[in-house]
Amino acid sequence: MLSTTLSSKGQIILPSKLRKKINIKKGSKFIIEFRDNKIILTLLNKEYYEKLAGSISENGKLLKSLISEKEKEKNL
């Protein structure tokens, strides 16, 4: 089990071992949820968007658009 500490600015540091394991880099985006007294971070990556495929439209146009935008962000 890994642990971390909250800074005076309300920031937490994810240990490098975890960041490397799931390929988190500077600028990575997350969804933050609070459920059952737990804070849940969901990494917004290609796999996350692929799970949404077909949930909004049959053609997956929104998914392709979201993935395209994510790729553009990586190249900045």
C-alpha positions in Angstrom: 0.0 0.0 0.0 1.3 3.5 -0.9 0.6 6.6 1.1 0.9 10.4 0.5 0.3 13.6 2.4 -1.9 16.6 1.7 0.1 19.9 1.3 -0.9 23.2 2.7 -2.3 24.1 -0.8 -4.5 21.1 -0.8 -2.3 19.1 -3.2 -1.3 15.5 -3.1 1.6 13.8 -4.7 1.1 10.5 -6.4 4.2 8.3 -5.8 6.4 7.9 -8.8 6.0 4.1 -8.6 2.3 4.5 -9.2 2.7 7.2 -11.9 5.1 5.0 -13.9 2.8 1.9 -13.5 -0.2 3.6 -15.1 1.7 6.1 -17.3 0.6 9.3 -15.6 2.6 12.3 -16.9 2.6 16.1 -16.3 -0.7 17.5 -17.5 -2.6 14.2 -17.2 -6.3 14.9 -16.5 -8.6 13.1 -14.1 -12.2 13.0 -13.0 -12.6 13.4 -9.3 -15.5 11.7 -7.5 -16.5 11.4 -3.9 -18.4 8.1 -3.1 -18.9 6.2 0.2 -16.4 8.5 2.0 -13.8 7.8 -0.7 -12.1 10.1 -3.2 -11.8 8.4 -6.6 -9.5 9.6 -9.3 -10.2 8.3 -12.8 -7.5 8.9 -15.4 -8.9 10.4 -18.6 -7.0 8.4 -21.2 -7.7 6.6 -24.4 -9.1 3.5 -22.6 -11.5 5.7 -20.6 -12.9 7.2 -23.8 -13.1 3.8 -25.5 -15.4 2.6 -22.7 -17.7 5.4 -23.6 -17.9 4.2 -27.2 -21.5 3.8 -28.3 -23.0 5.2 -25.1 -23.8 8.5 -26.6 -24.3 7.8 -30.3 -24.3 4.8 -32.5 -21.6 6.0 -34.8 -19.1 6.8 -32.1 -18.4 10.3 -33.5 -18.2 11.9 -30.1 -15.6 9.2 -29.0 -13.5 9.9 -32.1 -13.6 13.6 -31.4 -12.7 13.2 -27.7 -9.7 10.9 -28.6 -8.6 13.4 -31.3 -8.7 16.3 -28.8 -6.7 14.2 -26.3 -4.1 13.5 -28.9 -3.8 17.2 -29.7 -3.3 18.0 -26.0 -0.4 15.5 -25.9 1.3 17.3 -28.7 1.2 20.7 -27.1 
